[in-house]
């Protein structure tokens, strides 16, 4: 099975109508848990100094399907940090339908050089219909002496079905740096930050897949709705490096190569 066959696309289905309640007295002055649902991850929510356990409760008005939860751009820098999920149905907010127990937050190796890390829970075989999710993040050895998180993604993931081929680069990076010539002949260099830019290729010989599955997913995204892309989500060895939070870069235009043979090229540009 190719790499892209295992890729998941996670568009938030918990965004509008969500209430986020942090633990009592845990959030530092001037920060809001609502920033977890912003598109850009630059506005973090953080705990007060010396508060090294962060409780977050997500409530929505009705049961919705969930098989993916991600916390993005967190200041978690050590492998002893954990996080835990509890999922509740509307009919019962006492006994969870799922309690993950403590999971390692910093699951990938070789992350010492990163300021911000991600955590992912993905259930490939079971979709839960719930209206409340409780999250507890613990980092008792925090170098910063507080916990901060940039984004939260709660989703029912979309995964391309098995047809001809799906391929993508394992990672890609770009920048908008420019060289600008001056009238004097000098060249000025405008340096900007680096962001993820992942090219993808999807091919299918199924009209039903293209007009149902592809159409449903990409018509709701366009190039303005953020989406979390995770390659090989069941493989924790490099889960951080395989996660990109971004937007579709450019139009989504499948091409009919021949009779019932379709090709779609995508590029996902990371937000940071």
C-alpha positions as a printed Julia matrix, in Angstrom:
272×3 Matrix{Float64}:
   0.0    0.0     0.0
   1.42   3.39   -1.0
   2.07   6.23    1.42
  -0.82   8.39    0.24
  -3.28   5.55    0.64
  -2.92   6.03    4.36
  -3.17   9.83    4.31
  -6.1   11.44    6.11
  -7.65  14.86    5.54
  -9.14  16.35    8.71
 -11.48  19.29    8.32
 -12.9   20.56   11.58
 -16.46  19.41   12.14
 -16.34  20.94   15.62
 -15.92  24.64   14.93
 -19.15  26.67   14.98
 -21.28  26.24   18.08
 -18.45  24.83   20.19
 -17.93  25.94   23.78
 -14.43  25.44   25.2
 -14.14  25.46   28.99
 -10.68  25.41   30.54
 -10.03  24.18   34.05
 -10.89  26.72   36.73
  -8.2   29.35   37.11
  -5.77  27.62   34.75
  -5.6   30.13   31.86
  -3.18  33.02   32.09
  -4.52  36.58   31.99
  -4.97  37.89   28.44
  -5.34  34.47   26.81
  -8.49  32.71   25.64
  -9.23  29.05   24.94
 -11.32  30.19   21.94
  -8.07  30.8    20.05
  -7.73  27.02   19.71
 -10.3   27.2    16.89
  -8.68  30.04   14.94
  -7.15  29.28   11.54
  -3.77  30.81   12.31
  -1.88  29.14   15.16
  -0.03  32.27   16.26
  -2.51  33.14   19.01
  -1.9   30.54   21.68
  -3.8   29.76   24.81
  -1.54  29.16   27.8
  -1.75  28.3    31.44
  -0.58  30.45   34.29
   3.02  30.1    35.37
   3.63  26.88   37.32
   0.33  25.38   36.09
   1.59  22.23   34.38
  -1.71  20.4    33.92
  -4.16  21.84   31.41
  -7.82  20.72   31.41
  -9.97  21.55   28.38
 -13.61  20.57   27.83
 -15.18  20.88   24.37
 -19.01  20.9    24.24
 -21.32  21.06   21.23
 -25.1   21.04   21.02
 -25.49  17.62   19.38
 -23.64  14.36   18.89
 -21.16  14.57   16.02
 -18.85  11.97   14.51
 -15.28  11.97   15.77
 -12.35   9.73   14.93
  -9.52  12.28   15.07
  -8.35  14.77   17.69
  -5.16  16.79   17.32
  -3.47  19.43   19.44
  -1.11  21.56   17.36
   1.77  23.95   18.01
   2.21  23.13   21.7
   5.3   24.02   23.72
   5.83  20.38   24.68
   9.55  19.6    24.6
  10.02  16.41   26.57
   8.96  12.81   26.15
   7.43  12.51   29.64
   4.51  14.83   28.76
   1.13  13.13   28.37
  -2.38  13.86   27.19
  -5.66  12.05   27.76
  -9.04  12.09   26.02
 -12.5   11.26   27.31
 -15.41  11.19   24.85
 -19.04  11.46   26.02
 -22.38  10.97   24.34
 -25.14  13.53   24.9
 -27.15  11.04   26.9
 -24.42  10.48   29.47
 -21.78  12.98   30.58
 -20.71  10.77   33.49
 -19.43   7.6    31.84
 -17.27   8.18   28.73
 -17.72   6.02   25.66
 -13.93   6.22   25.31
 -11.16   6.93   27.81
  -7.77   6.75   26.13
  -5.79   6.82   29.36
  -2.53   8.77   29.33
  -0.9    8.92   25.9
   2.57  10.19   25.11
   2.27  13.72   23.72
   5.76  13.95   22.29
   5.61  10.69   20.35
   8.05  11.37   17.5
  11.82  11.04   17.8
  14.34  13.76   16.95
  12.23  16.76   17.99
  14.8   18.53   20.12
  15.16  21.4    17.64
  11.45  22.24   17.41
   9.82  25.03   19.43
   6.29  23.67   18.86
   5.07  20.09   18.58
   1.82  18.28   17.71
  -0.12  15.37   19.18
  -2.58  13.14   17.31
  -5.22  10.6    18.31
  -6.74   8.74   15.37
  -9.22   5.86   15.48
  -9.05   4.15   12.05
 -11.69   1.51   12.75
 -14.21   3.22   15.08
 -16.08   6.51   14.68
 -17.59   7.89   17.9
 -20.72  10.05   17.93
 -20.29  12.39   20.89
 -21.07  15.91   22.09
 -18.4   16.36   24.76
 -14.64  15.81   24.73
 -12.43  16.3    27.77
  -8.7   16.74   27.23
  -6.02  16.77   29.91
  -2.43  17.74   29.02
   0.31  17.26   31.61
   3.91  18.41   31.29
   5.46  18.36   34.76
   8.97  18.99   33.36
   8.07  22.0    31.19
  11.08  24.17   30.43
   8.76  27.19   30.14
   6.95  26.47   33.44
   3.58  26.63   31.66
   1.66  24.85   28.87
   0.6   26.61   25.68
  -1.29  25.24   22.65
  -1.95  26.89   19.29
  -4.75  24.88   17.68
  -7.18  22.05   18.3
  -8.69  19.95   15.51
 -11.65  17.65   16.13
 -12.74  15.82   13.01
 -14.2   12.81   11.28
 -11.29  12.2     8.93
 -11.63  11.74    5.18
  -9.4    9.14    3.58
  -9.18   8.45   -0.17
 -10.45   5.0    -1.08
  -8.25   2.44   -2.79
  -8.18   2.8    -6.56
  -5.26   3.37   -8.92
  -2.75   5.5    -7.07
  -2.27   8.2    -4.48
   1.14   9.71   -3.96
   2.69  12.67   -2.19
   6.02  13.96   -1.01
   6.8   12.97    2.58
   7.45  16.65    3.26
   8.12  19.88    1.41
   9.16  23.41    2.33
   9.03  26.79    0.63
   9.21  30.51    1.41
   8.15  33.78   -0.15
  11.65  35.28   -0.02
  12.38  37.59   -2.95
  15.36  39.04   -4.78
  14.58  42.62   -5.9
  16.97  44.44   -8.31
  17.6   48.12   -7.61
  18.29  50.82  -10.22
  21.87  50.93   -9.0
  22.34  47.33  -10.03
  22.36  46.04   -6.49
  20.12  43.14   -5.58
  18.13  43.33   -2.36
  17.09  40.15   -0.62
  13.84  40.06    1.32
  14.01  37.07    3.64
  10.79  35.5     4.95
   9.98  32.46    7.04
   9.8   28.9     5.8
   6.47  27.06    5.6
   5.38  23.56    4.63
   4.29  23.06    1.02
   3.27  19.49    0.18
   2.52  18.42   -3.43
   0.06  15.53   -3.86
  -1.21  13.48   -6.79
  -4.48  11.54   -6.79
  -5.59   9.23   -9.6
  -8.77   7.23   -9.9
 -10.62   5.07  -12.4
 -13.88   5.33  -10.46
 -16.41   7.93  -11.54
 -18.35   7.33   -8.33
 -15.31   8.12   -6.19
 -14.52  11.31   -8.09
 -18.06  12.7    -8.21
 -19.02  11.59   -4.72
 -16.0   11.3    -2.44
 -13.62  13.8    -4.04
 -16.39  16.28   -4.84
 -17.84  16.18   -1.33
 -14.48  16.72    0.36
 -12.89  19.37   -1.84
 -16.0   21.43   -2.54
 -16.19  22.11    1.18
 -12.52  23.08    1.44
 -11.7   25.31   -1.5
  -8.5   27.15   -0.69
  -9.76  29.07    2.33
 -10.77  26.38    4.84
  -7.88  24.99    6.92
  -7.35  21.25    6.91
  -5.02  18.93    8.79
  -3.15  16.49    6.52
  -1.57  13.47    8.19
   0.42  10.9     6.25
   0.55   7.42    7.8
  -1.41   8.41   10.94
  -1.14   4.9    12.43
   2.68   5.13   12.43
   3.78   7.09   15.49
   7.49   7.02   14.69
   7.43  10.33   12.78
   3.89  11.53   13.43
   4.91  15.13   14.08
   6.83  15.45   10.82
   3.96  13.92    8.83
   1.35  16.44   10.06
   0.6   19.65    8.15
  -2.01  22.21    9.18
  -2.71  24.33    6.14
  -4.9   25.23    3.17
  -5.19  23.96   -0.38
  -2.85  26.14   -2.43
  -4.56  27.0    -5.7
  -7.66  25.62   -7.45
  -8.87  22.03   -7.14
  -9.32  20.93  -10.75
  -9.45  17.21  -11.55
  -8.54  16.31  -15.13
 -10.16  13.54  -17.19
  -7.09  11.86  -18.71
  -9.1    9.3   -20.66
 -12.39   7.46  -20.35
 -13.1    7.23  -16.59
  -9.47   7.92  -15.66
  -9.15  10.98  -13.45
  -6.15  12.84  -12.08
  -5.99  15.55   -9.44
  -2.89  17.47   -8.41
  -2.94  19.31   -5.09
  -0.6   21.43   -3.05
  -1.15  22.0     0.66
   0.51  25.12    2.1
   1.17  25.05    5.81
   0.02  27.74    8.24
   2.4   28.7    11.02
